[in-house]
Amino acid sequence: REPPKFPCKLETELDRLSSLPAHVIDQILSQLPIRDAVRTSVLSKKWRYKWATVPHLVFDNHCVSTSSQDQTFIKNKLVNIVDHVLLLHNGPILKFKLSHRDLLGVSDIDRWILYMSRSCVKEFILEIWKGQRYKVPSSLFLCQNLIHLELFNCLLKPPSTFKGFRNLKSLDLQHITLSQDVFENLISSSPTLERLTLMNFDGFTHLNIDAPNLQFFDIGGVFDDVTFENTFHLALVSIGLYVNVKNDQAMGPGNSCKLLRFFVHLPHIRRLEIQSYFLKYLAIGNVPSRLPRPCVDLNYLSIRINFNDLEENLAALCLLRSSPNLQELEMLARPEETGIGVLTNFWEVDHWTSLFSQLRMVKIVGISGIRSELEFIKFVLSNSPVLETMTIKPASLEGGWDLIKELLRFRRASARAEIIYLDPQLQ
């Protein structure tokens, strides 16, 4: 048979793909699981080692395909894959991610981190999903080109010579152990840090955040205190205290107002989420009627609150009074576990000297229909002249229809305000 005069369509398409610029091919290969990227070596001679120059290496659940449940077999196969890729890789490695559901803190990781420290890696992600916390080797702290660092289930103990990550912009630490001085030094010696995430940490209880370029801060855990310094660019804050503040701490002598201290170095905050028991923490001390300096940039506020707690209501009222440009408000009801008297008439009193002039969207979740909750809803409806929607999702179906009838009777300052009632069983 005579060969075809024109190349077949497959060869034409393959050549067209092969002729793409190198950075485009790298981008295509980077979107593939590392296993599939390596498999492209069988396409042709041109593609045999193209995968070896991919600057982004991700070793996750997609890189090991096996039906075996033997943890040792899976671990050995994963180690072999990482070793094989690093041995044949040619060129800079900008991103290295190691996250597999069966990954333990094996000693092989030390070798890979040492290898990364000799590269120009800019993004390093290590997630240890099983076993004890993995002690990160000192070689990680030699990676001075890091822009993003993400660690899960690790123990951090830098060498005494560590002077910080000078180029780090994003730091994500979850299920982490480190000492108080290590944490403070890590933050203060990372002058370009813009994003900080802390979740479920131990080894320190005082959060002293000194970060002049910080813009995003997300934290959830158990801690005693939090202070900000030189954080005048911080705009997005989500903070949750996972343990209830005891009453004796809240009423103890010498306690300065936590609410005032919290906002001193947050002049430009735009979005604030107060989760778990953090409002109880903010209510420690003598809560003022409003902050000395209003949060003029704050347009979104989410508060987890116990509507039957007087101190929490006072702290919430102070925040609302101090947010003249608030556009979105979310209130998440948190019933108190311990016995407490029912709070009444708090929101019926004329607390307000100005209106919610910008408030357009309100969401209230987890209410049970107690009087203090209804008083708050009535208060918002009667003081929001541009309100568009108020979404209410109760904690249960019990008494739902009675709650709807009660809400519909409330006066609304906005003629176009719509009340949306959500089924509590809906996600």
Steps between C-alpha positions, in 0.01 A plus 500: 500500500619847415550731799248785524603821324392711796574437867211351690283725718645357822855586398394849392330565834800358687740724310280800564510428873873439493566833335344698782734723705675322784324701772159409353589130498621531860167655591308218332707233672470678834121460482534122472555262791872424518427140397334613175769760434768229513291281268524762223856376447361216287341736244816551298872564528427871527287437806724248674644749750268797474338409832842516665507879468160562660559757776195397707517158668188376683501160670150435630235227493500499118864400462462149645251265334462176688220284634720376784410592857849418625630825651861393469456419131333836432769687694781324312336568165456867583863529609616334179294739288635810672858371483460413131359841409763695694782287356398567138376858547694758308455869570365718782227379735276793589228302679524181704188353656491175694153404622378140496230356726730210599809714551686466827791710621759265348871581503501517119332839525818636659692414182242667276497817707879512488477468122248787492726720710760478222243604243320832459166367626247778558197300610531213747201299630535206737194325644554200728159338534587213732709430804683733734606848409794500266801700617597720210878479435716811528563493124149642440608825661769538234234550232531876485314531169175376655194711423237252625548248784228258609546237772252252648568279805858614548736602779703813436831564671726722287875513559637789707650649183158538335428865421158461341362460148572835340281439192210313660156640411266218605528275808248222577557297818242240608525237774841637582728509805750778566613706797398855584833657404521299177155620396569864577838491327352325195237772456711805581793383285283451192462868398314432173234274656153580361290191589509304825289194588522324837277205587517261796845583634674434829819596679403866538192687621573868437453621145722801453464596134763750382470507120501836320386358164241252629168523314327168581487321837304179567532328836316233695623335817548525875692805619507745792561828325540665162663834423585676177790734437591678178209336318357813341442324166305209647163493323355147532485330842331174597562396860353222712571409862412134549463510879250696705635789705422437866296752689766551768747601230252742349425661840851488642667821626755674282354377173528774239238515228590235241275659241695827503839327485389279212414786265782745577720376214216411261402838351422369152324172569239424232376151589477351849380155607468436875457126551448253785555672837712794388224755562503387864873578506442846349240570769759473779537829688287812480350503151459856365188617326704538181862480389710819523566474127218362282569217256412706195626237252316206658229384258455133607456378857425146620447432870444178693297613801300376795199734497436427868846619610501867607876551452495350152205718402679810627809411295289436190318831547832684529616346172177589323514857624859526381434373145324786319552356150398141567335339198474132598429358845489136609396398852547136601314409818699296749294361789691494826566158651483617861190635665450872458211736551296609202603844376207728418444860392864548396434575134172676572678790668592791272870419453534677171595856409536428128362241262641203308518734203689255275375159619351300214528133589446327835519130581398356837569131560426256781238693692236325708247783526589627849407857581851649480545361149168644384585833660824514302325419172243770570779743586681440169184517289394830653843663458601392147350737241672340198470135608427266209491149649500345844555122491400307811587136563382363838670222690205262461154469348335524840293816522598603148159619388446705815841659445408598143174662613687693768759628252243614249349735758824693555523852360759547223685822432558384142190456287678250276647288779422131443507234771612158378433203725724196442420143595743408781547155347653652185878521483 
